[in-house]
């Protein structure tokens, strides 16, 4: 069943008035040349009406005030997340974070972090980084970042707070297992270069290759690692360990 515009509620009409110009701009040229009524006939007005009514009810009745931009951004996230596990909407900050991860270079302190039981935790400090030199340990709980409690932050929000321009200070409040009082660490951000490929010759003719994440340099690094292991003699066997953590994993790892 297709509703005419006159059958749509007032909230849906307001939403449709905004949507129609966007639909015309996004349409291919032959479609954009068609009258607006033709575009409206192709739109699922019944679903738009439901969406608009939900939008209006949240605006009027939700316990906290939510701005329009946040609601629409979350709606876009939902549209993409429901397509398949590999599709996602990224805002500008998230896209920049993705680029930094795939390029393997960013300003930070050099720790892999994750969430466990609702707590932000150090997975491991990266060797020869501000985090390792300051003495941060695996399983340390990050209670606060520059005085901001982490219990109200998402993993991505915590990542954004810890990253920054090289040379700038960062203060972490850490709770360590077996200790009652938290510790304060003040670190200076540096350019962190994360290597996605590690290798080792187990015995003559047998090698081990580990890929921790997919970056733009990963294929070249993997090729060089295999060539180094084959310098003395050809490989008869290779253990390949791909341990890339995807965004849909329960325990997410990020390098800071």
Secondary structure, 3 states (H helix, E strand, C coil): CCCCHHHCCHHHHHHHHHHHHHHHHHCCHHHHCCCHHHHHHHCCHHHHHHHHHHHHHHHHHCCCCCCHHHHHHHHHHHHHHCCCCCCCCCCHHHHHHHHHHHHCEEEECCEEEEEECCEEEEEEECCCCHHHHHCCCCCCEEEEECCEEHHHCCHHHHHHHHCCCCCCEEEEEEECCCCCCCEEEEEECEEEECCCEEEEEEECCEEEEEECCCCCCHHHHHHHHHHHHCCCCCCCEEEEEECCCCCCCCCCCEEC
